[in-house]
Amino acid sequence: MRLLLDANLSPKLVTHLEGLEVDATHVLGVGLLLASDDEILAYAAQRQLVVVTADTDFPMMLALR
């Protein structure tokens, strides 16, 4: 499983997750820090990444698709 951490989570989590042998990246590291939720979801879908977020509107967005 490959993770994409959203902007509302600390980029420092990537280092911690990598130490646990989890493939993780942060939106900051891929130039999506100021991207819309739709852009982040599209990026993740194209690369088969699971978005990890504390944003409460992501589940609603997914449910409406």
PDB file of N, CA, C and O in Angstrom, chain B, residues numbered from 101:
ATOM      1  N   MET B 101       0.844  -1.166   0.000  1.00  0.00           N
ATOM      2  CA  MET B 101       0.000   0.000   0.000  1.00  0.00           C
ATOM      3  C   MET B 101       0.898   1.240   0.000  1.00  0.00           C
ATOM      4  O   MET B 101       1.863   1.330   0.758  1.00  0.00           O
ATOM      5  N   ARG B 102       0.553   2.186  -0.867  1.00  0.00           N
ATOM      6  CA  ARG B 102       1.316   3.426  -0.981  1.00  0.00           C
ATOM      7  C   ARG B 102       0.429   4.573  -0.515  1.00  0.00           C
ATOM      8  O   ARG B 102      -0.726   4.678  -0.927  1.00  0.00           O
ATOM      9  N   LEU B 103       0.965   5.424   0.335  1.00  0.00           N
ATOM     10  CA  LEU B 103       0.185   6.491   0.951  1.00  0.00           C
ATOM     11  C   LEU B 103       0.577   7.865   0.440  1.00  0.00           C
ATOM     12  O   LEU B 103       1.744   8.125   0.146  1.00  0.00           O
ATOM     13  N   LEU B 104      -0.417   8.743   0.337  1.00  0.00           N
ATOM     14  CA  LEU B 104      -0.200  10.155   0.046  1.00  0.00           C
ATOM     15  C   LEU B 104      -0.805  10.939   1.199  1.00  0.00           C
ATOM     16  O   LEU B 104      -2.020  10.927   1.395  1.00  0.00           O
ATOM     17  N   LEU B 105       0.039  11.617   1.959  1.00  0.00           N
ATOM     18  CA  LEU B 105      -0.423  12.382   3.112  1.00  0.00           C
ATOM     19  C   LEU B 105      -0.867  13.768   2.675  1.00  0.00           C
ATOM     20  O   LEU B 105      -0.164  14.455   1.934  1.00  0.00           O
ATOM     21  N   ASP B 106      -2.027  14.163   3.138  1.00  0.00           N
ATOM     22  CA  ASP B 106      -2.612  15.450   2.797  1.00  0.00           C
ATOM     23  C   ASP B 106      -1.910  16.578   3.561  1.00  0.00           C
ATOM     24  O   ASP B 106      -1.164  16.343   4.511  1.00  0.00           O
ATOM     25  N   ALA B 107      -2.173  17.799   3.116  1.00  0.00           N
ATOM     26  CA  ALA B 107      -1.524  18.991   3.671  1.00  0.00           C
ATOM     27  C   ALA B 107      -1.837  19.207   5.145  1.00  0.00           C
ATOM     28  O   ALA B 107      -1.062  19.860   5.845  1.00  0.00           O
ATOM     29  N   ASN B 108      -2.950  18.677   5.630  1.00  0.00           N
ATOM     30  CA  ASN B 108      -3.292  18.902   7.031  1.00  0.00           C
ATOM     31  C   ASN B 108      -2.573  17.935   7.975  1.00  0.00           C
ATOM     32  O   ASN B 108      -2.818  17.945   9.181  1.00  0.00           O
ATOM     33  N   LEU B 109      -1.701  17.115   7.432  1.00  0.00           N
ATOM     34  CA  LEU B 109      -0.848  16.234   8.226  1.00  0.00           C
ATOM     35  C   LEU B 109       0.605  16.682   8.063  1.00  0.00           C
ATOM     36  O   LEU B 109       0.993  17.204   7.018  1.00  0.00           O
ATOM     37  N   SER B 110       1.377  16.475   9.086  1.00  0.00           N
ATOM     38  CA  SER B 110       2.771  16.918   9.068  1.00  0.00           C
ATOM     39  C   SER B 110       3.609  16.117   8.070  1.00  0.00           C
ATOM     40  O   SER B 110       3.507  14.891   8.012  1.00  0.00           O
ATOM     41  N   PRO B 111       4.438  16.812   7.285  1.00  0.00           N
ATOM     42  CA  PRO B 111       5.362  16.101   6.396  1.00  0.00           C
ATOM     43  C   PRO B 111       6.346  15.212   7.168  1.00  0.00           C
ATOM     44  O   PRO B 111       6.922  14.285   6.598  1.00  0.00           O
ATOM     45  N   LYS B 112       6.536  15.491   8.447  1.00  0.00           N
ATOM     46  CA  LYS B 112       7.437  14.674   9.267  1.00  0.00           C
ATOM     47  C   LYS B 112       6.932  13.245   9.414  1.00  0.00           C
ATOM     48  O   LYS B 112       7.713  12.339   9.709  1.00  0.00           O
ATOM     49  N   LEU B 113       5.645  13.037   9.213  1.00  0.00           N
ATOM     50  CA  LEU B 113       5.092  11.686   9.293  1.00  0.00           C
ATOM     51  C   LEU B 113       5.682  10.766   8.227  1.00  0.00           C
ATOM     52  O   LEU B 113       5.785   9.557   8.435  1.00  0.00           O
ATOM     53  N   VAL B 114       6.065  11.332   7.094  1.00  0.00           N
ATOM     54  CA  VAL B 114       6.650  10.526   6.015  1.00  0.00           C
ATOM     55  C   VAL B 114       7.898   9.816   6.522  1.00  0.00           C
ATOM     56  O   VAL B 114       8.059   8.615   6.306  1.00  0.00           O
ATOM     57  N   THR B 115       8.770  10.540   7.185  1.00  0.00           N
ATOM     58  CA  THR B 115      10.007   9.947   7.711  1.00  0.00           C
ATOM     59  C   THR B 115       9.688   8.836   8.704  1.00  0.00           C
ATOM     60  O   THR B 115      10.314   7.776   8.680  1.00  0.00           O
ATOM     61  N   HIS B 116       8.723   9.079   9.571  1.00  0.00           N
ATOM     62  CA  HIS B 116       8.341   8.069  10.558  1.00  0.00           C
ATOM     63  C   HIS B 116       7.775   6.828   9.865  1.00  0.00           C
ATOM     64  O   HIS B 116       8.139   5.706  10.218  1.00  0.00           O
ATOM     65  N   LEU B 117       6.901   7.015   8.897  1.00  0.00           N
ATOM     66  CA  LEU B 117       6.302   5.887   8.182  1.00  0.00           C
ATOM     67  C   LEU B 117       7.346   5.107   7.384  1.00  0.00           C
ATOM     68  O   LEU B 117       7.312   3.877   7.342  1.00  0.00           O
ATOM     69  N   GLU B 118       8.266   5.825   6.756  1.00  0.00           N
ATOM     70  CA  GLU B 118       9.323   5.149   6.003  1.00  0.00           C
ATOM     71  C   GLU B 118      10.183   4.291   6.929  1.00  0.00           C
ATOM     72  O   GLU B 118      10.670   3.232   6.532  1.00  0.00           O
ATOM     73  N   GLY B 119      10.367   4.757   8.167  1.00  0.00           N
ATOM     74  CA  GLY B 119      11.095   3.966   9.157  1.00  0.00           C
ATOM     75  C   GLY B 119      10.378   2.674   9.503  1.00  0.00           C
ATOM     76  O   GLY B 119      10.995   1.718   9.973  1.00  0.00           O
ATOM     77  N   LEU B 120       9.078   2.649   9.270  1.00  0.00           N
ATOM     78  CA  LEU B 120       8.272   1.446   9.483  1.00  0.00           C
ATOM     79  C   LEU B 120       8.079   0.663   8.181  1.00  0.00           C
ATOM     80  O   LEU B 120       7.256  -0.248   8.098  1.00  0.00           O
ATOM     81  N   GLU B 121       8.861   1.045   7.172  1.00  0.00           N
ATOM     82  CA  GLU B 121       8.833   0.422   5.851  1.00  0.00           C
ATOM     83  C   GLU B 121       7.489   0.597   5.142  1.00  0.00           C
ATOM     84  O   GLU B 121       7.026  -0.299   4.436  1.00  0.00           O
ATOM     85  N   VAL B 122       6.873   1.761   5.339  1.00  0.00           N
ATOM     86  CA  VAL B 122       5.646   2.122   4.641  1.00  0.00           C
ATOM     87  C   VAL B 122       6.009   3.110   3.538  1.00  0.00           C
ATOM     88  O   VAL B 122       6.722   4.082   3.784  1.00  0.00           O
ATOM     89  N   ASP B 123       5.527   2.868   2.337  1.00  0.00           N
ATOM     90  CA  ASP B 123       5.779   3.757   1.199  1.00  0.00           C
ATOM     91  C   ASP B 123       4.837   4.955   1.323  1.00  0.00           C
ATOM     92  O   ASP B 123       3.638   4.836   1.072  1.00  0.00           O
ATOM     93  N   ALA B 124       5.376   6.088   1.705  1.00  0.00           N
ATOM     94  CA  ALA B 124       4.553   7.280   1.940  1.00  0.00           C
ATOM     95  C   ALA B 124       5.213   8.510   1.349  1.00  0.00           C
ATOM     96  O   ALA B 124       6.437   8.621   1.295  1.00  0.00           O
ATOM     97  N   THR B 125       4.371   9.427   0.909  1.00  0.00           N
ATOM     98  CA  THR B 125       4.831  10.726   0.444  1.00  0.00           C
ATOM     99  C   THR B 125       3.830  11.758   0.932  1.00  0.00           C
ATOM    100  O   THR B 125       2.703  11.426   1.298  1.00  0.00           O
ATOM    101  N   HIS B 126       4.254  13.005   0.932  1.00  0.00           N
ATOM    102  CA  HIS B 126       3.405  14.108   1.374  1.00  0.00           C
ATOM    103  C   HIS B 126       3.106  14.990   0.176  1.00  0.00           C
ATOM    104  O   HIS B 126       3.919  15.085  -0.743  1.00  0.00           O
ATOM    105  N   VAL B 127       1.950  15.634   0.177  1.00  0.00           N
ATOM    106  CA  VAL B 127       1.598  16.506  -0.946  1.00  0.00           C
ATOM    107  C   VAL B 127       2.655  17.582  -1.170  1.00  0.00           C
ATOM    108  O   VAL B 127       2.856  18.022  -2.301  1.00  0.00           O
ATOM    109  N   LEU B 128       3.324  18.005  -0.120  1.00  0.00           N
ATOM    110  CA  LEU B 128       4.390  18.998  -0.247  1.00  0.00           C
ATOM    111  C   LEU B 128       5.505  18.486  -1.152  1.00  0.00           C
ATOM    112  O   LEU B 128       6.056  19.237  -1.956  1.00  0.00           O
ATOM    113  N   GLY B 129       5.832  17.204  -1.014  1.00  0.00           N
ATOM    114  CA  GLY B 129       6.929  16.613  -1.768  1.00  0.00           C
ATOM    115  C   GLY B 129       6.642  16.411  -3.244  1.00  0.00           C
ATOM    116  O   GLY B 129       7.560  16.173  -4.029  1.00  0.00           O
ATOM    117  N   VAL B 130       5.374  16.502  -3.629  1.00  0.00           N
ATOM    118  CA  VAL B 130       5.013  16.298  -5.036  1.00  0.00           C
ATOM    119  C   VAL B 130       4.369  17.536  -5.645  1.00  0.00           C
ATOM    120  O   VAL B 130       3.723  17.458  -6.690  1.00  0.00           O
ATOM    121  N   GLY B 131       4.547  18.677  -4.988  1.00  0.00           N
ATOM    122  CA  GLY B 131       4.071  19.946  -5.537  1.00  0.00           C
ATOM    123  C   GLY B 131       2.576  20.169  -5.457  1.00  0.00           C
ATOM    124  O   GLY B 131       2.021  20.945  -6.234  1.00  0.00           O
ATOM    125  N   LEU B 132       1.915  19.496  -4.523  1.00  0.00           N
ATOM    126  CA  LEU B 132       0.469  19.630  -4.401  1.00  0.00           C
ATOM    127  C   LEU B 132       0.024  20.295  -3.100  1.00  0.00           C
ATOM    128  O   LEU B 132      -1.130  20.159  -2.694  1.00  0.00           O
ATOM    129  N   LEU B 133       0.927  21.006  -2.455  1.00  0.00           N
ATOM    130  CA  LEU B 133       0.590  21.603  -1.159  1.00  0.00           C
ATOM    131  C   LEU B 133      -0.625  22.526  -1.254  1.00  0.00           C
ATOM    132  O   LEU B 133      -1.457  22.539  -0.348  1.00  0.00           O
ATOM    133  N   LEU B 134      -0.737  23.284  -2.321  1.00  0.00           N
ATOM    134  CA  LEU B 134      -1.852  24.225  -2.470  1.00  0.00           C
ATOM    135  C   LEU B 134      -2.914  23.719  -3.445  1.00  0.00           C
ATOM    136  O   LEU B 134      -3.780  24.482  -3.873  1.00  0.00           O
ATOM    137  N   ALA B 135      -2.849  22.445  -3.793  1.00  0.00           N
ATOM    138  CA  ALA B 135      -3.790  21.865  -4.753  1.00  0.00           C
ATOM    139  C   ALA B 135      -5.174  21.687  -4.135  1.00  0.00           C
ATOM    140  O   ALA B 135      -5.328  21.602  -2.917  1.00  0.00           O
ATOM    141  N   SER B 136      -6.165  21.634  -5.004  1.00  0.00           N
ATOM    142  CA  SER B 136      -7.530  21.378  -4.542  1.00  0.00           C
ATOM    143  C   SER B 136      -7.664  19.899  -4.170  1.00  0.00           C
ATOM    144  O   SER B 136      -6.838  19.069  -4.547  1.00  0.00           O
ATOM    145  N   ASP B 137      -8.717  19.597  -3.428  1.00  0.00           N
ATOM    146  CA  ASP B 137      -8.978  18.203  -3.073  1.00  0.00           C
ATOM    147  C   ASP B 137      -9.142  17.348  -4.323  1.00  0.00           C
ATOM    148  O   ASP B 137      -8.663  16.215  -4.365  1.00  0.00           O
ATOM    149  N   ASP B 138      -9.811  17.878  -5.334  1.00  0.00           N
ATOM    150  CA  ASP B 138      -9.997  17.134  -6.579  1.00  0.00           C
ATOM    151  C   ASP B 138      -8.660  16.826  -7.251  1.00  0.00           C
ATOM    152  O   ASP B 138      -8.464  15.723  -7.763  1.00  0.00           O
ATOM    153  N   GLU B 139      -7.750  17.784  -7.253  1.00  0.00           N
ATOM    154  CA  GLU B 139      -6.431  17.557  -7.850  1.00  0.00           C
ATOM    155  C   GLU B 139      -5.659  16.487  -7.086  1.00  0.00           C
ATOM    156  O   GLU B 139      -4.987  15.647  -7.685  1.00  0.00           O
ATOM    157  N   ILE B 140      -5.758  16.524  -5.776  1.00  0.00           N
ATOM    158  CA  ILE B 140      -5.068  15.528  -4.944  1.00  0.00           C
ATOM    159  C   ILE B 140      -5.643  14.144  -5.189  1.00  0.00           C
ATOM    160  O   ILE B 140      -4.894  13.177  -5.324  1.00  0.00           O
ATOM    161  N   LEU B 141      -6.961  14.040  -5.249  1.00  0.00           N
ATOM    162  CA  LEU B 141      -7.593  12.742  -5.521  1.00  0.00           C
ATOM    163  C   LEU B 141      -7.216  12.209  -6.899  1.00  0.00           C
ATOM    164  O   LEU B 141      -6.963  11.015  -7.058  1.00  0.00           O
ATOM    165  N   ALA B 142      -7.180  13.086  -7.889  1.00  0.00           N
ATOM    166  CA  ALA B 142      -6.812  12.668  -9.245  1.00  0.00           C
ATOM    167  C   ALA B 142      -5.362  12.173  -9.272  1.00  0.00           C
ATOM    168  O   ALA B 142      -5.066  11.139  -9.870  1.00  0.00           O
ATOM    169  N   TYR B 143      -4.470  12.911  -8.627  1.00  0.00           N
ATOM    170  CA  TYR B 143      -3.060  12.510  -8.561  1.00  0.00           C
ATOM    171  C   TYR B 143      -2.936  11.136  -7.906  1.00  0.00           C
ATOM    172  O   TYR B 143      -2.224  10.262  -8.401  1.00  0.00           O
ATOM    173  N   ALA B 144      -3.630  10.960  -6.801  1.00  0.00           N
ATOM    174  CA  ALA B 144      -3.565   9.689  -6.069  1.00  0.00           C
ATOM    175  C   ALA B 144      -4.137   8.547  -6.901  1.00  0.00           C
ATOM    176  O   ALA B 144      -3.569   7.455  -6.925  1.00  0.00           O
ATOM    177  N   ALA B 145      -5.241   8.785  -7.573  1.00  0.00           N
ATOM    178  CA  ALA B 145      -5.867   7.740  -8.383  1.00  0.00           C
ATOM    179  C   ALA B 145      -4.961   7.312  -9.532  1.00  0.00           C
ATOM    180  O   ALA B 145      -4.849   6.122  -9.827  1.00  0.00           O
ATOM    181  N   GLN B 146      -4.317   8.278 -10.178  1.00  0.00           N
ATOM    182  CA  GLN B 146      -3.423   7.964 -11.298  1.00  0.00           C
ATOM    183  C   GLN B 146      -2.241   7.115 -10.866  1.00  0.00           C
ATOM    184  O   GLN B 146      -1.700   6.346 -11.661  1.00  0.00           O
ATOM    185  N   ARG B 147      -1.845   7.249  -9.627  1.00  0.00           N
ATOM    186  CA  ARG B 147      -0.651   6.555  -9.127  1.00  0.00           C
ATOM    187  C   ARG B 147      -0.976   5.440  -8.139  1.00  0.00           C
ATOM    188  O   ARG B 147      -0.078   4.863  -7.526  1.00  0.00           O
ATOM    189  N   GLN B 148      -2.248   5.145  -7.991  1.00  0.00           N
ATOM    190  CA  GLN B 148      -2.719   4.112  -7.074  1.00  0.00           C
ATOM    191  C   GLN B 148      -2.232   4.345  -5.648  1.00  0.00           C
ATOM    192  O   GLN B 148      -1.709   3.437  -5.002  1.00  0.00           O
ATOM    193  N   LEU B 149      -2.412   5.575  -5.169  1.00  0.00           N
ATOM    194  CA  LEU B 149      -2.053   5.953  -3.812  1.00  0.00           C
ATOM    195  C   LEU B 149      -3.307   6.058  -2.955  1.00  0.00           C
ATOM    196  O   LEU B 149      -4.377   6.406  -3.454  1.00  0.00           O
ATOM    197  N   VAL B 150      -3.177   5.762  -1.683  1.00  0.00           N
ATOM    198  CA  VAL B 150      -4.256   5.949  -0.723  1.00  0.00           C
ATOM    199  C   VAL B 150      -4.038   7.304  -0.060  1.00  0.00           C
ATOM    200  O   VAL B 150      -2.965   7.563   0.485  1.00  0.00           O
ATOM    201  N   VAL B 151      -5.044   8.166  -0.104  1.00  0.00           N
ATOM    202  CA  VAL B 151      -4.934   9.482   0.512  1.00  0.00           C
ATOM    203  C   VAL B 151      -5.223   9.348   2.008  1.00  0.00           C
ATOM    204  O   VAL B 151      -6.243   8.790   2.413  1.00  0.00           O
ATOM    205  N   VAL B 152      -4.308   9.869   2.810  1.00  0.00           N
ATOM    206  CA  VAL B 152      -4.484   9.904   4.257  1.00  0.00           C
ATOM    207  C   VAL B 152      -4.682  11.363   4.628  1.00  0.00           C
ATOM    208  O   VAL B 152      -3.837  12.207   4.330  1.00  0.00           O
ATOM    209  N   THR B 153      -5.795  11.656   5.278  1.00  0.00           N
ATOM    210  CA  THR B 153      -6.139  13.042   5.568  1.00  0.00           C
ATOM    211  C   THR B 153      -6.904  13.148   6.876  1.00  0.00           C
ATOM    212  O   THR B 153      -7.480  12.171   7.355  1.00  0.00           O
ATOM    213  N   ALA B 154      -6.904  14.326   7.438  1.00  0.00           N
ATOM    214  CA  ALA B 154      -7.747  14.643   8.590  1.00  0.00           C
ATOM    215  C   ALA B 154      -8.884  15.549   8.143  1.00  0.00           C
ATOM    216  O   ALA B 154      -9.628  16.083   8.966  1.00  0.00           O
ATOM    217  N   ASP B 155      -9.010  15.715   6.843  1.00  0.00           N
ATOM    218  CA  ASP B 155     -10.012  16.580   6.236  1.00  0.00           C
ATOM    219  C   ASP B 155     -11.345  15.833   6.195  1.00  0.00           C
ATOM    220  O   ASP B 155     -11.427  14.745   5.625  1.00  0.00           O
ATOM    221  N   THR B 156     -12.370  16.401   6.785  1.00  0.00           N
ATOM    222  CA  THR B 156     -13.654  15.704   6.898  1.00  0.00           C
ATOM    223  C   THR B 156     -14.456  15.688   5.604  1.00  0.00           C
ATOM    224  O   THR B 156     -15.419  14.926   5.506  1.00  0.00           O
ATOM    225  N   ASP B 157     -14.103  16.495   4.607  1.00  0.00           N
ATOM    226  CA  ASP B 157     -14.896  16.494   3.380  1.00  0.00           C
ATOM    227  C   ASP B 157     -14.440  15.462   2.346  1.00  0.00           C
ATOM    228  O   ASP B 157     -15.145  15.249   1.359  1.00  0.00           O
ATOM    229  N   PHE B 158     -13.298  14.820   2.534  1.00  0.00           N
ATOM    230  CA  PHE B 158     -12.852  13.790   1.603  1.00  0.00           C
ATOM    231  C   PHE B 158     -13.826  12.617   1.532  1.00  0.00           C
ATOM    232  O   PHE B 158     -14.180  12.202   0.428  1.00  0.00           O
ATOM    233  N   PRO B 159     -14.272  12.069   2.654  1.00  0.00           N
ATOM    234  CA  PRO B 159     -15.227  10.951   2.558  1.00  0.00           C
ATOM    235  C   PRO B 159     -16.505  11.317   1.802  1.00  0.00           C
ATOM    236  O   PRO B 159     -17.033  10.495   1.053  1.00  0.00           O
ATOM    237  N   MET B 160     -17.003  12.528   1.986  1.00  0.00           N
ATOM    238  CA  MET B 160     -18.199  12.955   1.268  1.00  0.00           C
ATOM    239  C   MET B 160     -17.918  13.050  -0.226  1.00  0.00           C
ATOM    240  O   MET B 160     -18.749  12.654  -1.043  1.00  0.00           O
ATOM    241  N   MET B 161     -16.751  13.573  -0.582  1.00  0.00           N
ATOM    242  CA  MET B 161     -16.380  13.675  -1.986  1.00  0.00           C
ATOM    243  C   MET B 161     -16.361  12.290  -2.638  1.00  0.00           C
ATOM    244  O   MET B 161     -16.849  12.110  -3.754  1.00  0.00           O
ATOM    245  N   LEU B 162     -15.798  11.328  -1.934  1.00  0.00           N
ATOM    246  CA  LEU B 162     -15.715   9.974  -2.461  1.00  0.00           C
ATOM    247  C   LEU B 162     -17.099   9.340  -2.580  1.00  0.00           C
ATOM    248  O   LEU B 162     -17.382   8.630  -3.545  1.00  0.00           O
ATOM    249  N   ALA B 163     -17.939   9.595  -1.617  1.00  0.00           N
ATOM    250  CA  ALA B 163     -19.292   9.035  -1.638  1.00  0.00           C
ATOM    251  C   ALA B 163     -20.110   9.583  -2.796  1.00  0.00           C
ATOM    252  O   ALA B 163     -20.974   8.888  -3.331  1.00  0.00           O
ATOM    253  N   LEU B 164     -19.846  10.820  -3.186  1.00  0.00           N
ATOM    254  CA  LEU B 164     -20.612  11.457  -4.253  1.00  0.00           C
ATOM    255  C   LEU B 164     -20.111  11.080  -5.640  1.00  0.00           C
ATOM    256  O   LEU B 164     -20.761  11.401  -6.635  1.00  0.00           O
ATOM    257  N   ARG B 165     -18.989  10.419  -5.724  1.00  0.00           N
ATOM    258  CA  ARG B 165     -18.434  10.053  -7.042  1.00  0.00           C
ATOM    259  C   ARG B 165     -19.061   8.810  -7.584  1.00  0.00           C
ATOM    260  O   ARG B 165     -18.709   8.367  -8.678  1.00  0.00           O
TER     261      ARG B 165
END
